[in-house]
């Protein structure tokens, strides 16, 4: 069998079962069934079998290997109480913290019916297209014998000048040899073998035969998990036409893509694609294959594509995203060799829940949205805050409609979804002893004006609502613009930007007052990971969707380790998350309860000017999820964060906790509690109409009783003592 007929396989992350997990929530039995584990009676005696009793589950796990680390299967016993894992032990009775089940296949690329290619004879490829490819890849193709020593010299000089690998010296013949016979892993031995094979090809085949094979073999990008190979298929994918019908500018565009289909994709990077196209046209002009007037007309033409409709595939946006990252990790090498293994962080349960939430959620809110001449879109990203692994991604309402990945590539204003970073900055300053803000600190919600170089800026609250003196908590829960701006100015805009950057916001952060209200632009991936820093107790993770890529025989082509650092004080992160619990309890997202979120969760709505963008980003200790809803054009949706994105987020979260809610957030050391009056922010008295249990940095809780509801101090002290005892025992048995 030809090696190119073997499909490459994408795997999700290994399922981990830990003490405290609810087996129903993590769909343990469903995962085993999808992996073809066989249920037996009695103790499992062979790998891939399991049995179940009312209070325990026995599993004989299978061997598997990721990168160079083998995971040996063995019998394990899981003790269960009320659906939750109480303990895990080996067959010898040794206690285990967790067990892993082998990764599940989530998709395939290449191979039969998956390697998208339509071979054509060289005579069916127009001369202008042949000339464009030769100009782009190997100008001396017809004059060398397989190796272009002048080209190698130029590449070496360019690389030395750039102090990086900026150019390659491979000829078309060498590339063909590499594509057919060699791994893309860059070694001196491979390059020598590539040169040797190129000479053999030149001796055996004519130049026209080599060019025909090359034009039918070369890689042009991804259509989901399906690779686009050959010039004919690329013409259909990008322009919905045959190669023989391509114009000069279209021919140059395709020729320019060959160097790096990720970097020069006209669908995702039209500006870079145009620059590369024009460089190819300029090269053709210098070689005399086009006239000056042809060059001027073609180089001045806009980049126009007409992508064909793509079929629906499994986790297609995530698959595209992973392959893009893998290509970059291999320094531009094309992932066209089959039989590869992609070990990703995707969780199949999370992904299925995400796709259903977006599909059903969009259908549910479509009637509430203000109509536009385009479909309403959504994007969703889920992250495990304990590991930094990306567990789900949906980049639009339907991959078959559009392959543009809004989760990774669309930059939109977050609006009020940025406000938690203002609060985080205030809490971080307090934790460092530079500020005195607490969640019960009173701040003015009155109108505010700020002088800027563009004139007076006067932010308004949603629907013009007026506020007086309110607590910091109230400002976040009700998303009060005026109070948030005052908080940002008090902390310092530079400090807010520094904190947001530390949390993971990588986009430009303009040091203007409107930054506090989310006037910057971010991607859903970016915002999800910034919230993950809060959810993880201040640990910032770089986006992490891919563990490794290996050959079929296990040779590692690229391997990744999650990059993380303790970027935020864990106390500040905890207090910020605790304040955001109130957003769902009492604030702008309190409709979440009616949507089935009956368990504690933290989050924040976001709505931009003219309701162009609807956001909700929220989390539990198990998962962070960011959802965006809007029109691609930026048209008014008529949807707030609560009426749009929150509904999709709630569907997703609810599906992850069908039987029991998540465990509570773990309070870090250095945090204390006090019962306060939520209106005044002072210690609650027996006369206060409502009491709120608030959290503080140790030593910062209020000491004075509520001045709005005074009572006899002796009686009040007695009652507060009783409440304190009750709180102690409630925490003890929590």
C-alpha positions as CSV (number, residue, x, y, z in Angstrom):
1,X,0.0,0.0,0.0
2,X,1.2,3.5,-0.8
3,X,2.2,5.3,2.4
4,X,0.1,8.3,1.4
5,X,-3.1,6.2,1.6
6,X,-2.7,5.9,5.4
7,X,-4.9,8.5,7.1
8,X,-3.6,10.7,9.9
9,X,-5.5,10.5,13.1
10,X,-6.5,13.2,15.6
11,X,-7.0,12.2,19.2
12,X,-8.7,13.9,22.1
13,X,-7.1,14.2,25.5
14,X,-7.1,11.1,27.8
15,X,-10.0,11.1,30.1
16,X,-8.9,11.5,33.8
17,X,-11.0,10.3,36.7
18,X,-10.1,11.9,40.0
19,X,-11.3,11.7,43.6
20,X,-14.3,13.9,44.0
21,X,-15.4,13.6,40.3
22,X,-19.1,12.8,39.7
23,X,-19.0,9.9,37.3
24,X,-22.4,10.8,35.8
25,X,-21.2,14.3,35.0
26,X,-18.0,13.2,33.3
27,X,-20.1,10.6,31.3
28,X,-17.7,7.8,32.5
29,X,-19.8,4.9,31.2
30,X,-20.4,6.7,27.9
31,X,-16.7,7.3,27.4
32,X,-15.9,3.6,28.0
33,X,-18.6,2.6,25.5
34,X,-17.2,4.9,22.9
35,X,-13.8,3.3,23.5
36,X,-15.4,-0.2,23.1
37,X,-14.8,-1.3,26.6
38,X,-16.8,-4.4,27.3
39,X,-19.0,-4.6,30.4
40,X,-18.6,-7.9,32.3
41,X,-19.8,-9.5,35.5
42,X,-17.3,-10.0,38.3
43,X,-13.8,-8.7,38.2
44,X,-12.5,-7.6,34.8
45,X,-9.7,-10.0,33.7
46,X,-8.6,-8.4,30.5
47,X,-7.7,-5.0,29.3
48,X,-10.7,-3.1,27.8
49,X,-13.3,-4.6,30.2
50,X,-15.1,-3.2,33.2
51,X,-17.8,-4.1,35.8
52,X,-20.2,-2.2,38.0
53,X,-21.6,-2.7,41.5
54,X,-23.7,-0.2,43.5
55,X,-20.8,1.2,45.4
56,X,-17.8,0.5,43.2
57,X,-16.6,0.2,39.6
58,X,-13.8,-2.0,38.4
59,X,-11.9,-1.1,35.2
60,X,-9.1,-2.9,33.4
61,X,-7.5,0.0,31.5
62,X,-5.6,-0.4,28.3
63,X,-2.0,0.5,27.5
64,X,-1.4,3.6,25.5
65,X,1.5,5.9,24.7
66,X,1.7,9.7,24.2
67,X,5.0,11.0,23.0
68,X,7.7,9.0,24.8
69,X,5.6,8.3,27.9
70,X,4.0,4.9,28.1
71,X,0.8,4.5,30.1
72,X,0.5,0.9,31.2
73,X,-3.0,-0.5,31.6
74,X,-4.0,-2.3,34.8
75,X,-7.0,-3.3,36.9
76,X,-8.2,-0.5,39.2
77,X,-11.1,-0.2,41.6
78,X,-13.2,3.0,42.0
79,X,-15.3,3.4,45.2
80,X,-18.4,5.5,44.6
81,X,-20.8,7.2,46.9
82,X,-23.8,9.2,45.6
83,X,-22.3,9.1,42.2
84,X,-19.0,10.7,43.3
85,X,-15.6,9.0,43.4
86,X,-14.6,8.5,47.0
87,X,-11.3,6.6,46.4
88,X,-9.3,4.9,43.7
89,X,-7.0,1.9,44.3
90,X,-4.8,-0.4,42.2
91,X,-5.5,-4.1,42.2
92,X,-3.0,-4.5,45.0
93,X,-4.9,-2.0,47.1
94,X,-2.5,0.9,46.7
95,X,-4.3,4.3,46.8
96,X,-4.3,6.3,43.6
97,X,-5.0,10.0,43.1
98,X,-6.5,9.5,39.6
99,X,-6.6,7.2,36.6
100,X,-6.4,7.9,32.9
101,X,-8.4,6.2,30.1
102,X,-6.7,6.2,26.6
103,X,-7.5,9.1,24.3
104,X,-10.4,8.8,21.9
105,X,-10.1,9.3,18.2
106,X,-11.8,12.6,17.2
107,X,-11.1,12.7,13.5
108,X,-9.0,11.7,10.6
109,X,-7.2,13.6,7.8
110,X,-6.0,12.4,4.5
111,X,-6.1,8.9,3.2
112,X,-8.9,7.4,1.1
113,X,-11.6,10.0,0.5
114,X,-9.9,12.4,3.0
115,X,-7.0,13.5,0.9
116,X,-8.7,16.0,-1.4
117,X,-6.9,15.8,-4.8
118,X,-7.9,15.9,-8.5
119,X,-4.8,14.9,-10.6
120,X,-4.6,16.6,-14.0
121,X,-2.1,16.4,-16.9
122,X,0.3,19.2,-17.3
123,X,-1.4,20.1,-20.6
124,X,-4.5,21.0,-18.5
125,X,-2.6,23.5,-16.4
126,X,-2.2,26.9,-18.2
127,X,1.3,28.1,-18.9
128,X,0.8,31.2,-16.8
129,X,0.1,29.1,-13.8
130,X,3.1,26.9,-14.4
131,X,5.2,30.0,-14.8
132,X,3.9,31.4,-11.5
133,X,4.8,28.3,-9.5
134,X,8.3,28.2,-11.1
135,X,8.8,31.9,-10.2
136,X,7.6,31.3,-6.7
137,X,9.5,28.1,-5.9
138,X,12.3,27.5,-8.3
139,X,13.2,30.1,-10.9
140,X,16.1,27.9,-12.3
141,X,14.0,24.8,-12.5
142,X,14.7,24.1,-16.2
143,X,18.5,24.7,-15.9
144,X,19.6,22.8,-12.8
145,X,20.0,19.0,-12.4
146,X,17.9,18.7,-9.2
147,X,20.0,20.8,-6.9
148,X,20.4,24.6,-7.4
149,X,23.7,25.6,-5.8
150,X,23.1,29.2,-6.5
151,X,19.7,29.1,-4.8
152,X,21.3,27.4,-1.8
153,X,23.9,30.1,-1.6
154,X,21.3,32.9,-1.8
155,X,19.3,31.1,1.0
156,X,22.3,30.8,3.2
157,X,23.1,34.5,2.9
158,X,19.5,35.5,3.5
159,X,19.4,33.3,6.6
160,X,22.6,34.7,8.0
161,X,21.4,38.2,7.3
162,X,18.0,37.6,9.0
163,X,19.6,35.5,11.8
164,X,16.8,33.0,11.3
165,X,15.5,30.4,8.9
166,X,14.1,32.9,6.4
167,X,14.5,31.1,3.1
168,X,15.0,27.5,1.9
169,X,17.2,26.4,-1.0
170,X,15.1,23.4,-2.0
171,X,14.3,23.0,-5.7
172,X,10.9,21.8,-7.0
173,X,12.6,18.4,-7.5
174,X,13.8,18.3,-3.9
175,X,10.4,19.3,-2.6
176,X,8.8,16.5,-4.7
177,X,11.3,14.0,-3.3
178,X,10.6,15.1,0.3
179,X,6.9,15.0,-0.3
180,X,6.9,11.5,-1.6
181,X,9.6,9.8,0.5
182,X,10.7,11.7,3.5
183,X,9.5,13.0,6.9
184,X,9.3,16.8,7.3
185,X,11.5,16.6,10.4
186,X,14.5,18.9,9.7
187,X,17.8,17.1,10.0
188,X,21.1,17.2,8.1
189,X,20.6,13.6,7.2
190,X,17.2,14.2,5.7
191,X,18.5,17.1,3.6
192,X,21.3,15.0,2.2
193,X,18.9,12.2,1.4
194,X,16.5,14.7,-0.2
195,X,19.3,15.9,-2.5
196,X,20.2,12.3,-3.4
197,X,16.7,11.5,-4.3
198,X,16.3,14.7,-6.3
199,X,19.2,13.7,-8.5
200,X,17.7,10.2,-9.0
201,X,14.3,11.8,-10.0
202,X,16.1,14.1,-12.5
203,X,17.8,11.1,-14.1
204,X,14.6,9.1,-14.3
205,X,12.0,11.7,-15.4
206,X,11.8,14.6,-17.7
207,X,11.4,18.1,-16.4
208,X,7.8,18.2,-17.6
209,X,7.0,14.9,-15.8
210,X,8.6,16.3,-12.5
211,X,6.6,19.5,-12.8
212,X,3.4,17.6,-13.4
213,X,3.9,15.4,-10.4
214,X,4.8,18.4,-8.3
215,X,1.7,20.4,-9.3
216,X,-0.5,17.4,-8.4
217,X,1.3,16.6,-5.2
218,X,1.8,19.9,-3.4
219,X,-0.2,21.0,-0.4
220,X,-2.4,24.1,-0.4
221,X,-4.2,24.2,2.9
222,X,-6.9,22.6,5.0
223,X,-10.7,22.1,4.5
224,X,-11.4,21.1,8.0
225,X,-9.6,17.8,8.6
226,X,-9.3,17.3,4.9
227,X,-6.1,18.4,3.1
228,X,-6.2,20.3,-0.2
229,X,-3.6,18.8,-2.5
230,X,-2.7,19.6,-6.1
231,X,-3.3,22.7,-8.2
232,X,-6.7,21.5,-9.6
233,X,-8.2,20.9,-6.2
234,X,-6.7,24.2,-4.9
235,X,-8.4,26.1,-7.7
236,X,-11.7,24.5,-6.8
237,X,-11.3,25.1,-3.1
238,X,-10.3,28.8,-3.2
239,X,-12.0,29.9,-6.4
240,X,-14.7,27.3,-7.3
241,X,-13.2,26.9,-10.8
242,X,-10.9,24.6,-12.8
243,X,-7.2,25.4,-12.9
244,X,-7.3,26.0,-16.6
245,X,-9.7,28.9,-16.0
246,X,-7.6,30.8,-13.4
247,X,-6.6,34.4,-14.1
248,X,-3.0,35.7,-13.8
249,X,-3.6,37.2,-10.3
250,X,-5.4,33.9,-9.2
251,X,-2.5,31.9,-10.5
252,X,0.1,34.0,-8.6
253,X,-2.0,33.8,-5.5
254,X,-2.0,30.0,-5.5
255,X,1.7,29.9,-6.3
256,X,2.3,32.1,-3.3
257,X,0.4,29.9,-1.0
258,X,2.7,27.0,-1.5
259,X,5.4,28.4,0.8
260,X,3.1,28.4,3.8
261,X,-0.6,27.7,3.4
262,X,-1.2,28.9,6.9
263,X,0.6,32.2,6.7
264,X,-0.6,33.1,3.2
265,X,-4.2,31.8,3.4
266,X,-6.3,34.3,1.4
267,X,-9.3,33.2,3.5
268,X,-7.8,34.0,6.8
269,X,-4.8,36.4,6.0
270,X,-5.8,38.3,2.9
271,X,-3.3,41.1,3.5
272,X,-0.4,38.7,3.8
273,X,-1.7,36.7,0.8
274,X,-1.8,39.8,-1.3
275,X,1.7,40.8,-0.4
276,X,3.0,37.3,-1.3
277,X,1.0,37.2,-4.5
278,X,2.5,40.5,-5.6
279,X,6.0,39.3,-4.8
280,X,5.4,36.3,-7.1
281,X,4.1,38.7,-9.8
282,X,7.2,40.9,-9.4
283,X,9.4,37.8,-9.8
284,X,7.5,36.8,-12.9
285,X,8.1,40.2,-14.4
286,X,11.8,40.0,-13.6
287,X,11.9,36.6,-15.3
288,X,10.1,38.0,-18.4
289,X,7.1,35.7,-18.2
290,X,4.7,38.6,-17.9
291,X,4.7,42.1,-19.3
292,X,4.9,45.3,-17.3
293,X,1.2,46.2,-18.0
294,X,0.1,42.7,-16.9
295,X,2.1,43.1,-13.7
296,X,0.5,46.5,-12.9
297,X,-3.0,45.3,-13.5
298,X,-2.7,42.0,-11.6
299,X,-0.8,43.5,-8.6
300,X,-3.4,46.2,-8.3
301,X,-6.3,43.8,-8.2
302,X,-7.9,43.0,-4.9
303,X,-7.7,39.5,-3.4
304,X,-11.0,37.8,-4.4
305,X,-11.8,34.3,-3.4
306,X,-14.9,32.2,-3.9
307,X,-14.6,29.2,-1.5
308,X,-16.7,26.2,-2.2
309,X,-19.1,24.9,0.4
310,X,-17.5,22.4,2.7
311,X,-19.1,19.3,4.2
312,X,-19.9,19.0,7.9
313,X,-17.2,17.4,9.9
314,X,-16.4,16.5,13.5
315,X,-14.9,19.4,15.5
316,X,-13.9,21.1,12.3
317,X,-12.9,24.5,13.6
318,X,-10.7,22.9,16.3
319,X,-9.2,20.5,13.8
320,X,-8.2,23.5,11.5
321,X,-6.8,25.3,14.5
322,X,-4.7,22.4,15.7
323,X,-3.3,21.8,12.2
324,X,-2.4,25.4,11.9
325,X,-0.5,25.3,15.1
326,X,1.2,22.1,14.2
327,X,2.4,23.7,10.9
328,X,3.8,26.7,12.7
329,X,5.5,24.4,15.2
330,X,7.2,22.6,12.3
331,X,8.5,26.0,11.0
332,X,6.3,26.0,7.9
333,X,6.6,22.3,7.0
334,X,3.5,21.0,5.4
335,X,1.5,18.3,7.2
336,X,0.9,16.4,4.1
337,X,2.5,13.1,5.1
338,X,-0.1,10.6,6.1
339,X,-0.1,8.3,9.1
340,X,0.6,11.1,11.5
341,X,-0.9,11.1,15.0
342,X,-2.1,14.4,16.5
343,X,-2.6,14.3,20.3
344,X,-4.8,17.2,21.2
345,X,-6.5,18.5,24.3
346,X,-10.1,18.3,23.0
347,X,-12.6,16.7,25.4
348,X,-15.2,14.9,23.3
349,X,-17.9,15.4,26.0
350,X,-17.2,19.1,26.2
351,X,-17.1,19.4,22.4
352,X,-20.4,17.6,21.8
353,X,-22.0,19.9,24.5
354,X,-20.5,23.0,22.9
355,X,-21.7,22.2,19.4
356,X,-25.2,21.4,20.7
357,X,-25.3,24.6,22.8
358,X,-24.3,26.8,19.9
359,X,-26.7,25.1,17.5
360,X,-29.7,25.0,19.8
361,X,-28.9,28.2,21.5
362,X,-28.7,30.2,18.3
363,X,-32.0,28.8,17.2
364,X,-33.5,29.8,20.5
365,X,-32.3,33.5,20.4
366,X,-32.7,34.1,16.7
367,X,-36.2,35.5,17.1
368,X,-35.1,37.8,19.8
369,X,-32.2,39.2,17.8
370,X,-32.6,42.3,15.5
371,X,-32.6,40.9,12.0
372,X,-29.8,41.7,9.5
373,X,-28.9,40.6,6.0
374,X,-26.8,37.8,7.4
375,X,-27.1,34.9,9.8
376,X,-26.4,35.4,13.5
377,X,-23.1,33.9,14.5
378,X,-21.6,32.5,17.7
379,X,-18.3,31.3,19.0
380,X,-17.5,29.2,22.1
381,X,-14.2,28.3,23.7
382,X,-13.8,26.0,26.8
383,X,-10.7,25.7,28.9
384,X,-9.7,23.5,31.8
385,X,-8.5,25.9,34.5
386,X,-6.6,23.2,36.3
387,X,-4.4,22.3,33.3
388,X,-4.7,25.1,30.7
389,X,-6.0,22.6,28.2
390,X,-8.4,23.8,25.5
391,X,-11.3,21.3,25.8
392,X,-13.8,22.6,23.2
393,X,-14.0,25.1,20.3
394,X,-16.8,26.2,18.1
395,X,-16.0,28.9,15.5
396,X,-19.4,29.6,14.0
397,X,-22.9,28.5,13.5
398,X,-21.9,26.0,10.8
399,X,-18.6,25.0,9.3
400,X,-20.4,24.0,6.1
401,X,-21.5,27.6,5.7
402,X,-18.2,29.3,6.5
403,X,-14.8,28.1,7.6
404,X,-13.8,31.4,9.2
405,X,-13.0,30.6,12.9
406,X,-14.5,33.3,15.0
407,X,-13.2,31.7,18.2
408,X,-9.6,32.1,17.2
409,X,-9.5,34.8,14.6
410,X,-12.3,37.3,15.1
411,X,-11.4,40.3,17.2
412,X,-14.4,42.0,18.9
413,X,-14.8,44.4,21.7
414,X,-15.5,42.6,25.0
415,X,-17.5,45.5,26.6
416,X,-18.4,44.8,30.2
417,X,-16.8,41.4,30.1
418,X,-13.5,43.3,30.6
419,X,-14.6,44.8,33.9
420,X,-13.4,41.9,36.1
421,X,-9.9,42.9,35.2
422,X,-10.5,46.3,36.7
423,X,-11.7,44.6,39.9
424,X,-8.7,42.2,39.7
425,X,-6.4,45.2,39.5
426,X,-7.9,46.7,42.6
427,X,-7.7,43.4,44.5
428,X,-4.2,42.8,43.4
429,X,-3.1,46.3,44.6
430,X,-4.8,45.5,48.0
431,X,-3.0,42.2,48.2
432,X,0.3,43.9,47.6
433,X,-0.4,46.5,50.2
434,X,-0.7,49.3,47.6
435,X,-4.4,49.9,48.0
436,X,-7.3,49.5,50.4
437,X,-10.2,48.4,48.2
438,X,-12.4,45.5,49.3
439,X,-15.6,44.1,47.8
440,X,-17.6,46.1,50.3
441,X,-15.7,49.4,49.7
442,X,-18.2,52.1,48.7
443,X,-17.7,53.8,45.4
444,X,-19.8,56.5,43.7
445,X,-22.1,55.5,40.9
446,X,-22.9,59.1,40.1
447,X,-22.2,60.5,36.6
448,X,-18.5,61.0,35.8
449,X,-16.7,63.1,33.2
450,X,-13.0,62.5,32.2
451,X,-10.9,64.9,30.2
452,X,-9.2,63.2,27.3
453,X,-7.2,64.6,24.3
454,X,-10.4,64.2,22.3
455,X,-12.4,66.2,24.8
456,X,-14.7,65.4,27.7
457,X,-15.8,61.7,27.9
458,X,-18.9,61.0,29.9
459,X,-19.8,57.3,30.1
460,X,-23.4,56.4,30.8
461,X,-24.9,53.4,32.5
462,X,-27.0,50.9,30.7
463,X,-30.4,52.3,29.8
464,X,-29.3,55.6,31.6
465,X,-29.8,54.1,35.1
466,X,-28.7,56.3,37.9
467,X,-26.8,55.2,41.0
468,X,-25.6,56.8,44.1
469,X,-23.1,55.3,46.6
470,X,-22.7,51.6,46.0
471,X,-20.2,48.9,47.0
472,X,-17.6,47.5,44.7
473,X,-19.5,44.3,44.6
474,X,-22.6,46.0,43.5
475,X,-20.7,47.8,40.7
476,X,-19.6,44.5,39.3
477,X,-22.8,42.6,39.8
478,X,-24.9,45.3,38.1
479,X,-22.2,46.3,35.7
480,X,-22.2,50.0,36.6
481,X,-20.1,51.9,34.1
482,X,-19.7,55.1,36.1
483,X,-18.5,53.2,39.2
484,X,-16.2,51.0,37.1
485,X,-14.5,54.0,35.5
486,X,-13.9,55.5,38.9
487,X,-12.4,52.2,40.1
488,X,-10.1,52.1,37.1
489,X,-9.0,55.7,37.6
490,X,-8.4,55.0,41.3
491,X,-6.2,52.0,40.6
492,X,-4.6,53.7,37.6
493,X,-5.1,52.8,33.9
494,X,-1.6,51.6,33.6
495,X,-2.2,49.2,36.6
496,X,-5.4,47.9,35.0
497,X,-3.6,47.3,31.7
498,X,-0.7,45.6,33.6
499,X,-3.1,43.3,35.4
500,X,-5.0,42.4,32.2
501,X,-1.8,41.7,30.5
502,X,-0.6,39.5,33.4
503,X,-3.9,37.6,33.2
504,X,-3.4,36.9,29.5
505,X,-4.8,39.7,27.4
506,X,-2.3,39.9,24.6
507,X,-4.1,42.4,22.3
508,X,-3.2,46.1,22.4
509,X,-4.5,47.8,25.5
510,X,-5.1,51.5,24.9
511,X,-4.4,53.6,28.1
512,X,-7.7,55.5,27.8
513,X,-10.6,55.6,30.3
514,X,-12.9,53.7,28.0
515,X,-10.5,50.7,28.3
516,X,-12.2,50.0,31.6
517,X,-15.5,49.4,29.7
518,X,-13.9,47.1,27.2
519,X,-13.1,49.4,24.3
520,X,-10.2,47.1,23.2
521,X,-10.6,44.1,20.9
522,X,-10.0,40.5,21.8
523,X,-10.7,37.0,20.5
524,X,-12.8,34.5,22.4
525,X,-9.7,32.3,22.9
526,X,-7.9,35.2,24.4
527,X,-10.7,36.2,26.8
528,X,-11.3,32.6,27.8
529,X,-7.7,32.1,28.8
530,X,-7.6,35.5,30.7
531,X,-10.6,34.4,32.7
532,X,-8.9,31.0,33.3
533,X,-6.2,32.9,35.1
534,X,-8.8,34.1,37.6
535,X,-10.4,30.6,37.8
536,X,-7.1,28.9,38.4
537,X,-6.1,31.0,41.4
538,X,-3.9,33.4,39.4
539,X,-2.1,30.9,37.2
540,X,-1.8,32.1,33.6
541,X,-1.7,29.5,30.9
542,X,-0.7,30.1,27.3
543,X,-3.4,28.6,24.9
544,X,-2.8,24.9,24.8
545,X,-4.7,22.8,22.3
546,X,-2.0,20.3,21.1
547,X,0.3,17.9,23.0
548,X,2.2,16.5,20.1
549,X,2.4,15.3,16.5
550,X,4.1,12.0,15.8
551,X,4.6,9.7,12.9
552,X,2.8,6.4,12.7
553,X,5.7,4.6,14.3
554,X,5.9,7.1,17.2
555,X,8.7,9.4,16.0
556,X,8.0,12.8,17.6
557,X,7.8,15.6,15.1
558,X,6.7,18.3,17.6
559,X,5.8,18.2,21.2
560,X,4.4,20.9,23.4
561,X,4.4,21.5,27.2
562,X,1.9,23.8,28.7
563,X,3.5,27.1,29.6
564,X,2.2,28.6,32.9
565,X,3.2,31.0,35.6
566,X,1.7,32.4,38.8
567,X,0.8,35.8,37.4
568,X,-1.8,37.0,39.9
569,X,-2.0,36.8,43.7
570,X,-4.3,33.8,44.4
571,X,-6.2,35.9,47.0
572,X,-6.9,38.6,44.5
573,X,-8.1,36.0,41.9
574,X,-10.3,34.3,44.4
575,X,-12.0,37.5,45.6
576,X,-12.6,38.6,42.0
577,X,-14.2,35.2,41.2
578,X,-16.2,35.4,44.4
579,X,-17.6,38.8,43.4
580,X,-18.6,37.3,40.0
581,X,-20.6,34.7,41.7
582,X,-22.9,37.5,42.6
583,X,-23.3,38.4,38.9
584,X,-25.3,35.2,38.5
585,X,-27.0,35.3,41.9
586,X,-28.2,38.9,41.9
587,X,-26.7,40.8,39.0
588,X,-26.9,41.1,35.2
589,X,-26.9,37.3,34.7
590,X,-29.4,36.4,37.4
591,X,-31.6,34.9,34.6
592,X,-29.1,32.0,34.6
593,X,-31.1,30.4,37.4
594,X,-34.2,30.2,35.2
595,X,-31.9,28.7,32.5
596,X,-31.0,25.8,34.9
597,X,-27.8,27.1,36.5
598,X,-28.7,26.2,40.1
599,X,-25.2,25.6,41.2
600,X,-22.5,28.2,42.1
601,X,-20.6,29.7,39.2
602,X,-18.7,32.9,38.4
603,X,-19.1,35.0,35.3
604,X,-19.7,38.3,33.6
605,X,-21.9,39.6,30.9
606,X,-20.6,41.9,28.2
607,X,-22.5,44.1,25.8
608,X,-20.8,46.6,23.4
609,X,-22.1,49.9,22.0
610,X,-25.2,49.5,19.9
611,X,-25.4,45.9,21.0
612,X,-23.0,44.7,18.3
613,X,-21.5,42.1,20.5
614,X,-23.1,39.9,23.2
615,X,-20.7,38.1,25.5
616,X,-20.7,35.9,28.5
617,X,-17.6,34.4,30.1
618,X,-18.1,32.2,33.2
619,X,-16.5,29.3,35.0
620,X,-16.7,26.6,37.7
621,X,-13.6,24.9,39.2
622,X,-13.8,22.4,36.3
623,X,-14.3,24.6,33.2
624,X,-14.0,28.1,31.8
625,X,-16.3,29.0,28.9
626,X,-16.3,32.1,26.8
627,X,-19.3,32.7,24.4
628,X,-19.6,35.5,21.8
629,X,-22.8,36.2,19.8
630,X,-23.0,38.7,17.0
631,X,-23.1,39.5,13.3
632,X,-19.9,39.3,11.3
633,X,-20.5,42.8,9.9
634,X,-20.9,44.3,13.4
635,X,-24.6,45.0,12.9
636,X,-26.8,45.7,15.9
637,X,-28.0,42.4,17.3
638,X,-30.5,43.9,19.8
639,X,-29.0,41.4,22.3
640,X,-27.4,42.1,25.6
641,X,-24.9,39.6,27.1
642,X,-27.7,38.1,29.2
643,X,-30.2,37.8,26.3
644,X,-27.7,36.3,23.9
645,X,-24.4,34.7,24.9
646,X,-25.6,33.8,28.5
647,X,-28.2,31.5,27.0
648,X,-25.7,29.5,25.0
649,X,-23.2,29.4,28.0
650,X,-26.0,28.1,30.3
651,X,-26.8,25.3,27.9
652,X,-23.2,24.3,27.8
653,X,-22.7,24.4,31.5
654,X,-25.9,22.7,32.3
655,X,-25.0,19.8,30.1
656,X,-21.7,19.3,32.0
657,X,-23.5,19.0,35.3
658,X,-26.7,16.9,34.6
659,X,-26.7,15.1,38.0
660,X,-24.8,17.2,40.5
661,X,-23.2,20.6,40.6
662,X,-19.5,21.3,40.8
663,X,-17.4,21.4,43.9
664,X,-17.1,24.8,45.5
665,X,-14.2,27.2,44.9
666,X,-11.4,26.6,47.4
667,X,-10.7,29.6,49.6
668,X,-6.9,30.3,49.7
669,X,-5.1,31.1,52.9
670,X,-5.2,34.8,53.8
671,X,-8.9,35.3,53.2
672,X,-11.5,35.8,55.9
673,X,-15.3,36.2,55.9
674,X,-17.7,38.7,57.5
675,X,-21.4,39.2,57.4
676,X,-22.2,42.7,56.2
677,X,-25.0,44.9,55.2
678,X,-24.9,44.8,51.3
679,X,-26.1,48.4,51.0
680,X,-23.6,50.1,53.4
681,X,-20.7,47.6,53.2
682,X,-20.4,47.7,57.1
683,X,-20.9,44.8,59.5
684,X,-24.5,43.7,59.5
685,X,-26.6,44.5,62.5
686,X,-29.8,42.7,63.7
687,X,-31.7,45.6,62.2
688,X,-30.3,45.2,58.7
689,X,-33.1,44.0,56.3
690,X,-30.6,41.7,54.4
691,X,-27.2,40.2,55.3
692,X,-24.5,39.2,52.9
693,X,-21.6,36.9,53.6
694,X,-18.6,38.7,52.2
695,X,-14.9,37.7,51.7
696,X,-11.9,39.8,52.5
697,X,-8.1,39.8,52.6
698,X,-7.2,38.9,56.2
699,X,-7.3,42.0,58.3
700,X,-9.4,44.1,55.9
701,X,-12.9,43.2,56.9
702,X,-15.0,46.1,58.3
703,X,-15.0,46.5,62.1
704,X,-17.8,49.1,62.4
705,X,-21.5,48.2,62.5
706,X,-23.8,49.3,59.7
707,X,-24.6,53.0,60.2
708,X,-27.8,52.7,58.2
709,X,-29.5,50.3,60.6
710,X,-28.2,50.9,64.2
711,X,-29.3,48.9,67.2
712,X,-28.3,48.4,70.8
713,X,-24.6,47.5,70.6
714,X,-24.7,44.9,73.3
715,X,-27.6,43.1,71.7
716,X,-26.1,43.3,68.3
717,X,-22.7,41.9,69.5
718,X,-24.5,39.0,71.0
719,X,-26.4,38.2,67.8
720,X,-23.3,38.6,65.7
721,X,-21.6,36.1,68.0
722,X,-24.3,33.6,67.4
723,X,-24.1,34.1,63.7
724,X,-20.4,33.6,63.9
725,X,-20.8,30.3,65.6
726,X,-23.3,29.2,62.9
727,X,-20.8,30.2,60.2
728,X,-18.0,28.2,61.8
729,X,-20.1,25.0,61.9
730,X,-21.4,25.6,58.4
731,X,-17.8,25.9,57.1
732,X,-16.7,22.9,59.2
733,X,-19.3,20.5,57.6
734,X,-19.3,22.1,54.1
